[in-house]
Amino acid sequence: MDVRQVIGENIRRRRIALGLTQERLAAQIGVEQSYLSGIEYGRRNPTAVTIWHIALALKVKPGSLFEPPKADSKPTNKGAGRPRKPL
């Protein structure tokens, strides 16, 4: 797993565990929701400063965001977030 995916997955898991939306977390750290989404999905390469601010907002040590998920942990709900409009 790419380090960007590890970081993103850890951010997503912690954010959801805290009951935060992407919009709320993004506002707390001063970035756009779309940028945070890109981080969570491993498409963005966040700076050390951004990781620091995310860790503070999530109340974790920055280094913990680099730890690979444990094998026994449940996968996140990739569809979580904004409800989609019916077709």
N, C-alpha and C positions, 0 to 999 in steps of 0.2 A: 504494500500500500504506500502510495506517495505521501510525503510528509504533509503536503497541503491538504490531502484527504483526511489524514489523522487529525490535524488541527481542526479542520472544519467539522468533522464528526464529533469531536470532543466539545466544541463550542455548541453545536446543535443539541447534543444530549443534555448538557448543563443548562442551556437556555430553556429547553422544554421542561426540565426538572424544576426550574425556578418559576415556571408559569409565565415566562416572558415571550412576547411576540418578537419577530424580527424587527418590526417597526419600532417597538419600545427599546430594544437593546441598541439598535442603530442610533436612535435619538440620544441615548445615554452616552454613547461613545463618540458621537459627532460625525457619523458617516451616513450615507444614503442606505436605505433598506436593500436596494439592488446590489450594492457593494458587499454588504454583510451576507446576502444570499450567495454571492459568488465565492466568498470565503468558506461558507458552510459546505458548499458543493465541491470545494477543492479547485475551483477555476481561477481563483485570485491568490496572489502571493502576498500576504499581509506583512507590513513592516514590523519590526520589533516594538515600535511605539504603539502600533495598532493592537498587537497581541497583548501588550502591557495594559492598555485601556480596557480591552475585552476581559482580561483576567480580573481586573479590579471590579468591573461591573458584575461579573459572574461569581465574585468572591472565592476565587481559586488562585493558586500560585501559577504564574505564567508557565513554568516548566511542566506543570501537569497537563497542559494542552498538547504537549508533544508526545505523551505516553500513548502507545498503541492500545486500542480498546481490548479489554479482556475477552477471551474466547467465549466465556459464559454470559456475556452481556447481551441484552436484547438489541436487535437492530432498531434504529429510529424509524419513525413513521415519515418517510420521504414525502408523503402527500400532506403532511401537517402544514398548517398555515392558513392562508386566506381561502374561504370556501369558493369554489368555482361556480360560475353561472351554468345552469343547465343548457344543453344544446337545443 
